[in-house]
Each structure stands twice: as structure tokens, then as C-alpha cells.
Amino acid sequence: MLDMDLLKAFVSVVDAGGFTRAGERVHRTQSTVSQQIRRLEDQIGHQLLVRDARGVTPTAEGERLLGYARRILALGAEAQAALSGAALVVRLGIPHDFALVALTQVIADFARARPGVRLAVECGLGCDIAAAFARGDLDIALVKREPASGPALAVWPERLVWVTGRDVTMDLDTVPLVAFRQGCVYRNRAVHALEKAGRAWRIAYECPSLIGIDAALAGGLGVAVLSTLSLYRRQSNLRVLSEAELWPPIPPTELALRVADPACAAIRDLAALVTGFCDREAICTAAA
């Protein structure tokens, strides 16, 4: 019989790309994780991992075991939850600037249909959601990021636009930026676009929440870079600025759905619902 703890250590090393980061995920020291891998290799009778300058990669036998290990761990978690009577916890991270009300309704419908699943939802900036997923704190993460910057279950392109209040006229000498805090991909895009165009800028209003960003824009405090996906359901008080008004073009970003391995049936079902919702939003945005 294969030891579940050893399989968990093996999967963690592969996913983290090294023993130290894997130890942080499973709350073990690097030496303990190394010992667990050696014990698993003794049980299997094959070397499973190779260390090189790039990190740790699985051997051919390790690749073959990896798929089985993920499935065994996922089934083990489901069985434990079912037999203990405890709710299976699914941890979801979503950005607060993407169709939050409508997406939350989809999540709530899922929770009502699956009383044996307890949802733990984190809503925040895309960079924070991505960091939480990388730490292993989330099972599903919907993140804003640079295009093609890593694996994902599904991706949707994000067209970015300059936005201000509907009735606001702007002094163009020094652009007052309304922005999320440092680390936000939209903020980085805005700064790079202005500097490339030779435009002076300053941070006029910084806020971690979309409510604050919308209020600052409507009040005439400046301009912001937002995605058309996030504007689709809430643009009544905002106005999109055009290149004809001397606003530089902004390269697109992407919305990516990431799912942790191993993924139980509940995680896969919720990820499928989120994927379907994002597909519909992308279609509606393109048609608007």
C-alpha cells in the first residue's frame, strides 16, 4: 500500500519545483521531505525525482506515478469528508473587480446545491489572489495577469481602456491616476503606457477596493485603467476615453482560472461553473 503522506510530499515537491518550498506547503522541514521521497522511492523501486540547475523534475517513472498520486489524494480527501460527516472545504479566490455580484450568485447557487461542501471564498486584488494560490491557500483562483504567464485551466483576454467619470474633463499636463495599490497589473499597464508616450503622471488616488476606485473616478479625481470585462455590468457613472482624445493604447492582459492539484469532484464542478460564467461574460462583453 502506498503511504498517503509520502504521495502528498511527492506531489508537493513536483508542484513547488523544490524541497524547501514543498516543505513550506506541507509544514515539514526540507530534510523531512527528502526522507519521505527516499522512502517512497524505496517502496516503488525507482528513482522518482532528478535535481538539476533548474530545480527538481520527475523522472519517467515519477511522471507515471504523478497522475496516480493526484487521483489517490483527491479520492482520499473525498472519502475522509464523506465518512467523517465533515463538510468538504473548497477554497476559492476571485477578483473584486470582475462581475462580483453576478459571479457571487453563481457561487451561492453551487453552495446551496452541495450542502456537503463548505465554501471559503477570498475576494481581493488579482496579485493577492495569485499569491494565495501559489502558497497553496486556495483550490481555485481567478486571477488577472500578464498573458501566457503560466498554466491555467482556462484564460480569457482582457481589453484594457482608460476610464474617468462620465461628466469629468481632465487637465492633461500631468495625468492624475486613480489606481489600485502597487502590484496591480492594471496600475503597471497605466504607468508603462504613459511613460512610453512621454506623458507626466502622478498617483492622485490609491485604493484597494473597486468601490473606492469608482467613487474617485465619478468624483473627478483622475483616470484609471480598467478592463472592459469589469465595466460590462457597471458603467453608468463612467466614461471610456479614446485614443482620439490622446490617450495611449494599452496592451491586453488576461483573466486566468487556475485549479490546484489534486482536485476533487467538488473542486472540478465549481471550476466548471466559473469557467462557464466567464465564457458568457466574455461573449456578452464582446457583443456590447
N, C-alpha and C positions, 0 to 999 in steps of 0.2 A: 504494500500500500504506500502511495506517495504521501508524504507529510505536507499538510496544507501550509504550515508556516514556512517550510522550505520553498514551496512553489511561490508563495507570496513574496519572499525575498528575491527569488529569481526574476519574477515579473518586474519587481520594483527596480532591480539593477538594470534590466534592459530598457525600461521606460525612462529611467533617470540618466542613463548613459554612464553610470559610475557607482562605485560602492559607497562613497561618502554621502552623495545626495540620496541614494536609496536608503541608507541608514536613517537619514532625517525623515523620510516618508514613513518608515515602519517603526520609528522610535527605537533603533538599535545602533550600537557603535559600528564603525566600519569593520573592525576585526570580527565582530559577531556575525555580520552579514557575510563576510568572506568565509567564515567557518560553515555557515549554513549552505553556501553554494558548494563548498567542497563535500559536505555530507550528501547533498543532492546528487552531485556528480558520482559519488561512490555508489549510491543507490541505483542510478541509471546505468552506470558503467561506461559513461562517455564524458569527455570534456564538453562543457556547455557554453563557456564564455572565453573570449580572447581579449586580452588587454593590448592596446597599441597606443600610438601617439594621439589618436583621435578620441580615445576613451575605451569603452567596453562594448564589444559587439558579440552577438551569439554565433556559435559555430553552426554547421549544417544540422547537427543533432539538436542544438539549442533552439534553432528556428522551428524544428519539427515539434519539439516539446512545448514551445511557447503557446501555440494555439490551444493545445490540450490544457495547459496550465490556466489560461484565461477562462476557459469554459468550466473547468473544475472549480475554480474560485468563485465564479459567478453563481453556479448551481449550489455551492456550499452556502453562500450568503442567503440565497433564497430559501433553501431548506431550513437553515437555522431560524430565519424570521418566521417561517410558516409553522414550525414545530414548537417554537417558544411562545407563540402568540403575540410576540412583539411586532410593532409596526416596522416595516422596511423603510429606512430613511433614504430619500433621494435628494441630493443637494444640487440646486440649480442656481446659476448666476446669469443675470440678464442686465443689459444696459438700460439706464433710466431714461434715455432719450430716444428710445425706439418703440413707438406704438404701445406704450406701457399699459394703458388701461385695457386695450383690446387683448394684448398678449396675456395679461393677468387673468382675464376672463377664461381664456383657453386653459391656463394652468389650474384655475379653480374648478373648471369642469372635469379635468383629469383627476383632481383630488377627490371630488365627490364620487366619481365612478370607481375609484380604487381606495376604499376605506382602509385596506390593509397597508397602504403606503403613506408614510408621513413625509410631507414635503418641507424642505428647509430652503427658502429662497433668499438669495442675496441680490440686491439691486444697487448698482453703483456705476462708476466710471468704467469704460472699457478696459483701461490699463489695470485697474484694481481687480476686475473680474478675471482678466488673463493671468495676473499674478496669483490669485487664489487657486485657479485651475492648475497652474504649474506647481504649486505647493502640494497638490493632491487634496485640497479642501473642497473641491466641487466635483460632482459626477458629470454634469452637463454645463457648458458655458457658451453663451452667445456673446461674442467679443467683436469690437471694432479694431481693425488692424491694417497694417500695410498689405497690399495684395501679395498673394502667394508666399506668405511668410511662415508657413508651417503646415502640418497635416490638419485636416478638418473633415468632418462628415459631410458638410455642405457649405458652400460660400455663395454670397450674393454681392455683386458690385454696388458700391455706394457712390453716387454722383454728388459732389460737394458744390455748394453755392454760397455766395455772400448774402447775408441777411441783415436787415435792420427793421426798425419799427415802420408801420405802414405809412405814417404821415411825417416821417423824420427826414430832414435834409441834413447833409453831412458836410462839415468842413474837411476838405481833402488834403490840407497841408500835412498834418500828422494824423494818421489813421488811429482812432481810438478803438481798441479791440475789447470786445466782450468775450471772455474765454473761460473754459473750464481750467482747472489747475494744471500745473506742469505735469507732463506725461501724457496728456490727451493728444491723440493723433490729429484731431481737427485743429487744435491750437498750433501744433507743429506745422501743419499744412499752411495755415494762415500766415504765420511768420515767414516761412520759406518763400511763399508766393509774393509777399510784399517786398521782401529783401531782394528777390530776383528781379522784381520790377523797379527797384530803386526807390521804393516808397518809404517814407519815415512812418514809424508806428510807435504806439505805447499801449500798455495794458491799462485800460480805463476801468475795467470791472472784472474781477475774478470770482468765480463761484463754483462750488462742487455740484450744484443741483440745476436741473433743467428749468425748474420754476424760477429760480433767480436769474438765469440767462434770459428767459423770455421776458421777465419784468424789466430787466435792464435794457433790452432791445426796444420794447414798447415805449419805455420812458425816454428814449433818445440818447442813451449814454454811449452808444457806439455801434459797431458792426461785429458780426460773428460769422464763422464758417460752420455750417451745419449740412447734414445730408438731406437729399430730397425724400429719402425713406422716413426720416424723423419728422419732416414737415408735412407729410401727406395728410395727417389727421388733425393738424393744429396750426394752420397758417393764417387764421383770421386777422390777427393783430400784427402780422409780419409781412415784409415785402422783400422779394428776391432782387438783388442788384445784378445788373448785367455787365458784360464786357463792354458794351456800348457806352456805359457810364464810367469807363476807365477802371474797372475792377479786373485784376489779373485772373486768368483761368487757374483752376486748381485741379491737380491730378486726382483721380478717384482713389478711394480706399475700398475696403471690403468688410462685410459682415460675415463672420465665420462661426459655424456651430461645431464645437469640439465635445467629444464624449470620451470619458476615461475608460480604460480597460482595467479589469474585466467589467462588462456591462450586463447587468441582469435584465430580465424581461421588462420590468417596470421602467428602467432607465431607457431601454431601447424604445419602448412605447411612447414615453414622454418626448424623447428626441424626435421621433417621427411626427408627433403633433406639432412641435415647434418648427420643424422643417416645413410642414405643410402650411403653417401660418405665415412663415417668412416668404414662401413661394407666392402665396396670394397677395401679400403686401407688395412684393416686388412687381407683380403683374399690374396691380392697381396703380402703383406709383408711375409705372411706365406709360399707362393709359391716361393718366391725369394731365 
